[in-house]
Amino acid sequence: MLPAFAASPHTEPTAVASRSSEKARAAAETFGCAAVEGYDALLERPDVDAVYIPLPVALHAPWTERALRAGKHVLAEKPLTARAADTARLLDLARERGLVLAENYLFVHHSAYTAVRDLVDAGAIGDVRALSASFTIPPRSADDIRYRADLDGGALLDIGVYPLRLASLLLGSELRVRGAVLRHDTVRGVDLGGSALLGDPGTGVSAQLVFGMEHAYTAGWRLLGSEGSLTLARAYSPPAGHRPVLRIERPDGTEERILPAHDQATAAVAAFAEAVRRAGQGAGQDKGRSSGDAAAVLRQAELVDAVRQAAHLVKI
């Protein structure tokens, strides 16, 4: 994210903090900003308006809270926290202090999803009926933090959150978790993969989601309608120069529409900067959890909790 912050006309990197002074200096030299040893020292700086928190998941809640109490706007890597109760508490704190608290799902800012929404709204596939989505990756090295239970590792929080967020983005906020399976590594204490079934109780629209880190790589989805379907690959983390190919299938034929390339990291930074600007004018998260972005963040956390609660654990 630092390259995106440095390239944006809306933000200026002021300082980089690390527990290691050497690591801080290396990053700071690259981006022409100050190097700070220790996160508390960064939060004490008066020239820092906002912070980006890319730490392991288990550290998101405590450092987000410290940053908010220090008067800083926060962009935290996904998931914002490991539990919905912590997410709700931090959103309330941000509201009380008039600060922006955002969760960094880059793909929601990609222009491809604007194109998808436009097609759906125009009736290109008729009425939406179902979504199938996957995000899976091969096993990582044994020392990867994804395998660290003490850091809230595991496939659900690192990978499964993407198709969950996608489901809300494409199907709306009324989805409920109807069932789930998690493959649980009893030695390392983390889930290695799983699946979830979601449904909208009012419309019957459903989402079938698969995620994991013991699989061949997949990162795509298919949206089914009454009159056709949309399919997209490389759906979550395409390179800035990648031109997404959206496949449109209808009874009268199939079209592969090549969409414009879009730097979703730059777009995410711009959206965060705009939220901070509006907050400074008194139009930010003054409604707290009722504001659109905050409501989406909380809803996502609640879905993650619901997957855990509904899951049948397969111990391996």
C-alpha positions in Angstrom: 0.0 0.0 0.0 2.9 2.4 0.6 3.5 2.9 -3.2 -0.2 3.8 -3.6 -0.1 6.3 -0.7 3.1 7.8 -2.2 1.6 8.0 -5.7 -1.7 9.5 -4.6 -2.2 13.3 -4.9 -4.4 13.0 -1.8 -1.9 11.5 0.6 1.7 12.0 1.7 3.6 9.3 3.6 5.0 11.0 6.7 6.5 8.2 8.7 6.9 4.4 8.7 7.0 2.5 12.0 8.4 -0.9 12.7 9.6 -2.8 15.8 12.9 -2.9 13.9 14.7 0.4 13.3 16.5 -1.2 10.3 13.3 -2.2 8.6 11.7 1.2 9.3 14.8 2.9 7.8 14.7 0.8 4.7 11.0 1.5 4.0 11.4 5.2 4.9 14.3 5.7 2.5 12.3 4.2 -0.4 9.4 6.5 0.2 11.2 9.6 1.5 9.6 9.8 4.9 10.7 9.4 8.5 11.7 6.1 10.1 10.2 5.4 13.5 11.0 2.6 15.9 7.9 1.4 17.7 4.2 1.9 16.9 3.5 4.1 19.9 6.1 6.6 18.8 4.4 6.9 15.4 1.0 7.6 17.1 2.6 10.4 19.2 3.7 12.3 16.1 1.6 15.4 15.5 2.3 15.4 11.7 0.5 12.1 11.3 -3.2 12.5 10.4 -4.0 8.8 9.6 -2.4 5.4 9.9 -2.5 2.3 7.8 -2.3 -0.9 9.9 -1.0 -4.0 8.0 -0.2 -6.0 11.1 -1.3 -9.7 11.7 -5.0 -10.0 12.5 -4.6 -10.5 16.2 -2.9 -7.1 16.5 -5.5 -5.1 14.5 -7.9 -4.5 17.4 -5.4 -3.2 20.0 -3.5 -1.0 17.6 -6.6 0.3 15.9 -7.9 1.3 19.3 -4.7 3.0 20.2 -4.6 4.9 17.0 -8.2 6.1 17.4 -7.5 7.2 20.9 -4.5 9.1 19.6 -6.8 11.0 17.2 -5.7 9.3 14.0 -8.0 8.1 11.2 -7.3 4.4 10.5 -7.2 2.2 7.4 -6.8 -1.3 8.6 -6.0 -4.4 6.6 -8.8 -6.9 6.3 -10.3 -8.2 8.5 -10.6 -5.2 10.7 -10.7 -7.6 13.7 -11.2 -11.3 14.3 -14.6 -10.9 16.1 -17.7 -8.8 15.4 -17.9 -7.5 19.0 -14.5 -5.9 18.7 -15.4 -4.5 15.3 -18.6 -2.9 16.7 -16.7 -1.5 19.6 -14.0 0.1 17.4 -16.6 1.5 15.0 -18.4 3.1 17.9 -15.1 4.6 19.2 -14.4 6.1 15.7 -17.9 7.6 15.6 -17.6 9.1 19.0 -14.3 10.8 18.1 -15.3 11.9 14.6 -12.7 9.7 12.9 -12.7 7.5 9.9 -12.2 3.8 10.4 -12.0 1.8 7.2 -11.4 -1.9 6.3 -9.1 -2.5 3.4 -10.8 -4.7 0.8 -9.1 -3.4 -2.3 -11.3 -5.3 -4.8 -14.5 -3.4 -3.9 -12.9 -0.3 -5.4 -12.1 -1.9 -8.7 -14.0 -0.4 -11.6 -14.9 -3.9 -12.8 -17.5 -4.1 -10.1 -19.1 -0.9 -11.3 -19.4 -2.5 -14.7 -20.9 -5.6 -13.1 -23.5 -3.6 -11.2 -24.4 -1.6 -14.3 -25.0 -4.9 -16.3 -27.1 -6.4 -13.5 -29.1 -3.2 -13.0 -29.7 -3.1 -16.8 -31.1 -6.7 -16.7 -28.3 -8.3 -18.7 -28.8 -11.6 -16.9 -32.4 -11.1 -15.7 -33.1 -11.5 -12.0 -30.1 -12.5 -9.9 -30.6 -16.0 -8.5 -27.2 -17.3 -7.1 -23.5 -16.7 -6.7 -20.7 -19.2 -6.7 -17.3 -18.0 -5.7 -13.9 -19.3 -4.7 -10.6 -18.1 -3.4 -8.1 -20.8 -2.8 -4.3 -20.9 -2.7 -1.6 -23.6 -2.4 0.0 -24.5 0.9 2.5 -21.9 2.2 5.8 -22.4 4.0 5.6 -23.9 7.4 6.6 -20.7 9.1 3.9 -18.6 7.4 1.9 -16.5 9.8 -1.3 -17.9 8.3 -0.6 -21.0 10.4 -0.2 -19.1 13.6 -3.3 -19.5 15.8 -1.9 -16.9 18.3 -2.0 -14.3 15.5 -5.5 -15.3 14.4 -4.3 -17.1 11.4 -6.3 -19.5 9.3 -8.0 -19.7 6.0 -11.3 -18.1 7.0 -9.8 -14.8 8.3 -7.1 -14.6 5.7 -8.8 -15.9 2.5 -12.5 -16.7 3.2 -13.3 -13.1 4.0 -12.9 -12.2 0.3 -15.7 -14.3 -1.1 -17.8 -13.4 1.9 -17.3 -9.7 1.2 -18.0 -10.3 -2.5 -21.3 -12.0 -1.7 -22.5 -8.9 0.2 -21.2 -6.7 -2.6 -23.1 -8.5 -5.3 -26.2 -9.9 -3.4 -26.8 -7.2 -0.8 -26.8 -7.0 3.0 -29.7 -9.4 3.9 -27.6 -12.6 3.5 -27.6 -15.1 6.3 -25.2 -18.0 6.8 -27.2 -21.3 6.4 -24.3 -23.7 6.8 -20.5 -24.0 6.7 -17.7 -26.5 6.9 -14.2 -25.8 8.2 -11.2 -28.2 7.9 -9.4 -27.7 11.2 -5.7 -28.4 11.7 -5.6 -29.8 15.2 -1.8 -29.5 15.4 -1.5 -25.8 14.5 -5.0 -24.9 15.7 -6.1 -23.1 12.5 -8.6 -23.8 9.7 -7.0 -24.7 6.4 -10.1 -24.4 4.3 -13.8 -24.5 4.1 -17.1 -23.6 2.5 -20.2 -21.6 3.3 -23.7 -21.4 2.1 -25.5 -18.1 2.5 -29.1 -17.1 1.6 -31.3 -14.1 1.6 -34.5 -15.1 3.5 -36.6 -12.6 1.6 -35.7 -13.5 -1.9 -34.1 -16.9 -1.8 -31.0 -15.7 -3.5 -28.0 -17.8 -2.4 -24.2 -17.8 -2.4 -22.0 -20.9 -2.4 -18.4 -20.0 -1.3 -15.2 -22.0 -1.2 -11.9 -20.9 0.4 -8.7 -22.4 1.6 -4.9 -22.7 1.6 -4.4 -26.3 0.7 -5.8 -26.1 -2.9 -4.9 -25.2 -6.4 -5.1 -21.4 -7.0 -8.6 -20.1 -7.9 -9.9 -16.5 -7.5 -13.1 -16.1 -9.4 -16.9 -16.1 -9.3 -20.0 -16.8 -11.4 -23.2 -14.8 -10.9 -26.3 -16.7 -12.1 -29.5 -15.0 -13.2 -32.8 -16.0 -14.7 -31.6 -15.2 -18.2 -27.9 -15.6 -18.1 -24.7 -15.4 -16.1 -21.6 -13.3 -15.5 -18.2 -14.8 -14.8 -15.0 -13.1 -13.6 -11.5 -14.6 -12.9 -8.7 -12.9 -11.0 -11.5 -11.3 -9.0 -9.8 -10.1 -5.8 -6.2 -9.0 -6.4 -5.5 -8.3 -10.1 -2.3 -6.4 -10.9 -2.8 -2.7 -11.8 -2.3 -3.3 -15.5 -4.6 -6.3 -15.7 -7.6 -5.9 -18.0 -10.4 -8.1 -16.5 -12.3 -10.3 -18.9 -16.0 -10.4 -17.9 -17.8 -13.4 -19.5 -21.5 -12.7 -20.3 -23.5 -15.9 -21.1 -27.1 -15.6 -22.4 -29.3 -17.9 -24.4 -28.5 -16.0 -27.6 -24.8 -16.3 -27.2 -21.6 -15.6 -25.2 -19.6 -12.4 -25.0 -16.2 -11.9 -23.4 -16.0 -8.2 -22.5 -12.5 -6.9 -21.9 -12.8 -4.2 -19.2 -10.3 -1.3 -18.5 -7.3 -1.9 -16.3 -7.7 -0.2 -12.9 -5.3 0.2 -10.0 -7.5 -0.8 -7.1 -5.0 0.1 -4.5 -4.8 3.7 -5.8 -8.6 3.8 -5.8 -8.8 2.5 -2.2 -6.4 5.2 -1.1 -8.5 7.9 -2.9 -11.7 6.6 -1.2 -10.0 6.7 2.2 -8.6 10.2 1.7 -12.0 11.4 0.6 -13.6 9.9 3.7 -11.1 11.7 5.8 -11.7 15.0 4.0 -15.4 14.7 4.5 -14.9 13.8 8.2 -12.9 17.0 8.6 -15.9 18.9 7.2 -18.2 17.2 9.7 -19.7 14.8 7.1 -17.8 11.6 7.8 -18.9 8.9 10.2 -21.1 11.3 12.2 -23.8 8.7 12.0 -21.5 6.0 13.3 -22.5 2.5 12.6 -25.5 3.7 10.5 -23.2 5.2 7.9 -22.9 3.0 4.8 -19.2 2.1 5.0 -19.4 1.4 8.8 -22.5 -0.7 8.4 -20.8 -2.8 5.7 -17.7 -3.3 7.9 -19.9 -4.5 10.8 -22.0 -6.7 8.6 -18.9 -8.4 7.2 -17.7 -9.1 10.8 -21.0 -10.6 11.7 -20.9 -12.9 8.7 -17.5 -14.1 9.6 -18.7 -14.8 13.1 -21.8 -16.6 11.7 -19.6 -18.9 9.6 -17.6 -19.9 12.6 -20.8 -20.5 14.6 -22.5 -22.5 11.9 -19.4 -24.5 10.8 -19.1 -28.3 11.1 -15.5 -28.8 12.1 -13.6 -31.5 10.3 -10.5 -32.2 12.4 -7.4 -33.2 10.4 
